[in-house]
Amino acid sequence: MLEHSDDLALPKGSLILVTGASGYIASNFIVEALDAGYKIRGTARSAEKAEKTKKIFNSANYDAVVVPEMESEGAFDDAVKGVDAIVHMSSPLNFSPNPKEVVPPAVKGATSILRSAVKEPKIKRFVFTSSSTSTSLPTPGKKFKIDKNTWNTEIEDWVDPPPPYLAENAFKVYAASKTKAELAVWDFVKAEKPSFVVNFVLPSVNMGRVIDSPGETGGLVCKAFKGDVNWDFYPQYMVDVVDCARLHLIALLDKSLKNERILAFNVPFNFNVILDSFRALFPDRTFVENQEQGEDLSEVDNALGAALLGKWYGQEGYTPMVKSLEQNVQKLL
C-alpha cells in the first residue's frame, strides 16, 4: 500500500498512459497503479491485444488504445490526449541480431512519444523504462562497479555493424538499442526542456508474479522449472517484477525525484542459483543438474531503489529472489 499519499506529484485518479500494456513489467505496473487509485490508458499494437488487456485488468479505470507503429511520427498524438503522466515501456523485444530491426525502432519510439507528450499541457511526469544493459554488458568473472552514472560504452560496435548478423550477438544488439534509446531521451530533455519531469528506471532481469505473459525473463524461469535451461544466458542481476513495477510508480509520484536514474537491481544470479532455489522450495521435485557457470561479480549501488521501496511501501529493501521464483512458477504448479 502506498504511503505518503498526501504528498503526491500525481493526485489519485490521475490518468497514466502506459505503452506496451501487455508486457511483463507493464502488466504488473498497471495492477499496482490501479490498486493505488489511478486510471490507466494502455497501448497495444493491435485491436486484438488491446481487447485482451481489457479482459485481463477488468477495471472501469482501465482502457486501451491501438498504436500499431510506435516509431512513426505522431503515432502517440491521440494516445497522449488528456493524460497526466506517461510510462514508456514499449520497445522491440524480438532479439533480432539485425540492428536495423531493433535500434532505430527503439530510438524512434522513445523520441516519437516525447514529441507527442510536449503537445499535451496536462502531462506532469514521464517515466522511461531503460535497462540494466544501459549501464554495462554482463561480464561474468570481472569485478567492476555500477552506479547511476555508469553507461554502457561497448555498444557502438553493435549499433550498425555490417552483416552477417549472427544470432549470438542478439543480446548485444538489444543492449545497444536500450542504451541509444535512453541517451535519446536524455538528449531530448536537455534540448527541449519539457514542462514535465522525466525519470528513468533501469530494470535488471525481472522475475516474479505473472499477470499475463511472463515475458522473456520470467519465461526463462518457467523454462528452468520445467527442465529447459538456457545455459547461454549471461549471469547478471535480477529484480522482483513487482518491485520493478513499484519503482516505476514511485518515479511518477515522488516529488523529490527529478531527472533521476533508478537502478532496479537486487542480487546477481545464474541458473545454478535458480535451480538450487527450486530444490529448496520444492523438495519433492527433481530438477536438472547444475552445470559449470560463471558469476556476476559487479558491485551495484542499488541503495536508492531499496530506500524508495521502504519509503513508499514499507518494504525492507528488495523482495528476496527465492520469493520471486516461487511466484514466477505459481501457474505451473
N, C-alpha and C positions, 0 to 999 in steps of 0.2 A: 504494500500500500504506500502510495506517495506521501511523504512528509513535507513540511514547509509549503503546504498547499495555499497558504495565504500570501505567498510571495513568488508568484509565477510569472515568467516572461510571457506566457500564453494563458489567458484565463480558461478555466474548464468550459467546455462547449465550443472552443475554437475548432476550426476546420483545418485538418492537416492533409496535404496531398502526399501520397506515398507511391513512388514509382516501383514497378515490378512487384505488385502486391501478392503474387502467388509464391514469391521466393521464400527460402528457408528463414532468413533473418527478418524479412519484411512481414511475413505472416505472424511471427512471434511479436514483432513490434506492434502490429495492428491490434493483436489481442491485448497487449499491455496498455496501449493508448486508449482503446475502448474501455477497458476496465478502469482507467484513470479518469474517465469522463469526457473524452474528446471525440469529435466527429472525424471520420476518415473518408477521403476520396482516394480510392486505389486506382492505379493504371494497369492495364493489361494489353498485350499485343493483339488480342483477338476478342471478338464478342463472346466466343465460347469460354475463354479463360476468364473474362470479366464476370460472366454469369456464374461460373464455378466459384469464384471468390465470394460472391454474394451468398451462395449457399453455405460456404464454409464458415463465414463470420456471422451470418444470420442475425444481423443487428439493424435496427432502424437508424442507427448512427453510422452505418457504412453504406457507401455506394461505390460504383466502379465505372470508369470510362475507358474507352479504347484509344490507345496511342500506338498505332501499328509500326511506325518507323521513328524511333525517338531521336535519331540523329538528323532528321530533316529540319530545316529552318522553320520555326513557327510550329513545330509538332506539338508543343505543350501550351500554345496560346490559349486554347479553350479550357484545357485541364486546370490551369492556374487561376482562372477567374473566380474571385470570391474567396480564395483560400487565405488563411492566416499564416501558414507555415508550410514548408516543403521538406520532405526527407527523400533525397535522390539515391535510391538503392540499385536501380536497374543498370545492368552493364552486361556486355557479351560474356557468356559463360559456356561457350561451345568448346573451349580449349582447343581451338584450331591452331596448328603450328604456323599457319599463314598469317603474318602480322597485319596484312591488308584487310583481313576479315575481322580483326579484333581491336587493333589500336585506334584507327580513325573513328570507328563507331563509338568507342568508349569516350574519346575526347569530344567528338561532336555532340554526343548525347548530353555530356556534362555542360558544355557551353550553350547548347540549344535551350536547355531548361532554365539556365541562368538568364538568358536574354528574354525568355518569356516571363520570368519572375519579376524582372525590373519594370515590366509593364503593369503589374498588379500592385497598386499602392497599399493594399491591406497587409501584404506579407511582412512579417516582423522577424522571422527566423528561418534559416536554411541550414540543413544538415546534409553533408555529403558523406556517403559511405565509401571510404577508400579501402585499404587493405594493408595487412602486415607486410606484404611484399613491396609496399611503397617505402618501407624503411630499409629493407635488405632482402636478399635471397637467402633462404635457409642454407646454412653451410655446416653440416654435421662435423663435429670434432674440432671446430675452431672457436676459440674464445674471443668474443668482442662484445661491446656494449651498445645498447639501443635505447634511445630516448626520443622525445617528441621532435628533436632537431635532427634526427638521423634520416637520411634519404638514401634510397637505392641508387647507387652510382654505377651499377653494372648493366643498365638496361639499354644503352644506346646501340649495342650490337644486335639487339632483338627488336628494335622499332621498325626497321625496314631492311632486313638482310636480304641478300639475293637468294633465289631458290638453289637447291631443293629445300623445301620446308619439311623438316624431319619431325616426326611425332614426339621424339624425345625432348624437343625444345619447346613444346607447347606451354609448359608451366612458365618458362622464362618470357615467352611472348605475352602470356596473361599478366605477369608481373609488370612488364613494360606498359601494358595498356592501363593498369591501375595507377601506376606512377605518373604517367603522362596525363591521365585524366585529372588526378589530384593537382598536379602542377598547373594545369589549365585553369582550374577553379581558383587557385591562389592568384594566378596572373590576372584573372577577371576581377577579382576582389580589389586587387591593388590598382588596376587601371580604371575600373568603372565606379569604384566606391559606392556600392549599392546601399540603399537606405536600411536594408535588413542585415541582421547579424548572421555570419556564416561560421559554422563549426564543422569539425571533421572527426569521424570515428574510423579507426583503423583496426578492423577485426582480424584476429588470427583464426585458426581453424575452428569452426563452430561445431559444437556437439550438444545434444540435449533434446528438449521437448520438440516433438514433431507435430505441427498443426496440419499441414497439407503434405508437401513433399519434404523429405529430409535433405534435399539439395545434394550437391556434390560431396560435401564434407560429412554431413550426417549420414549420407548414403554409404560412405566408406566404413563407418562404424557398423552399420547394418550388415554390410558385406562381411566384415570381420567376424561378426557374431555368427554368421551362417557358414563360416569357414573359407570364404573367398577373400584372401588378404592380398591387397595390392602392395607388395613388399617394396616397390619402387617409389612409394610415396615418401617425400622427404620428412625426416624427423624435424619437428618445429613446435611452436607454441599452440595451445588450444585455449578456447574460452567457452563458457556455457552460453548457449544461444539466447537464453532469457536475460542473462547479464548483459550480453551484447545489445539486445533489443532495448533494455532499460537504459543503457548508456546513450543510445540514440535519443530516447525520450528526454533524458536529463539534459542532453546537449541542446534540446529545444527549449527547455523550461527554466534552466538555471541562469539567472540574470548575470552571474559573475563570469560565465563562460562566453568569451568573445574571441573569434579567430583562434580557437583552441583546437589542438590536435590531441585527441584522446586515444591512447593505445589500449585496445581491448585484448590484452594478453593475460592469461592466467599462469599456466605452467607448461613446460616442454613435455613432449611425449614422443614415443614411437609406437609401432604396432605391438611390440612386446609388452609395453606398459598397458596397452588396451587389453591384450589377451590375459595378462596377469590379473587385471581388474575384473574381467569377466569370470575368471576362475574363482575369485573371492566372492563375487556377487552370486554366482550360480554354481555352487559346488557339485550339484548333481549332473551338470552338463559337461560334455567333453569338447574341447576346443583344439584347433590346430596347434602344432608345436611352435614354440618361439624359434626365431631364426636370428642369425647374427645381424645386428643393425647398429648404425651409428647413433650418436646422441646430439641433440642441440645444446651446445654449451654457452650460448649467448646469454648475457645478463640484460634483462629488460627493466627499465624504470616504469613499472605499471602501477605506481602508487596512486596516481590521480584517479584512475578508474575505480580502484578499490575504495578510495575515500568517498567518491561520489555515490557509489552503491550504498555505503554506510550512511551518508548524509540523507539521501532521498528514500532509501528503502530499509534502513536499519540493518543491513546485512553486515556480517563480519567478514568483509572482503568478498572475494570471488567465490562462486559456488564450487565445491570440490569436484574434481574431474570424475571421481567414481559415481557421484550422483548424476552428473551429466550423462555418463554412459548408460546408467540404469534407465533414465528417462528416454534416452535415444532409442532403446530397443523395446520399449513397452509394448508397441503394437506387434512385435514379433513373438511375444510370449504366449 
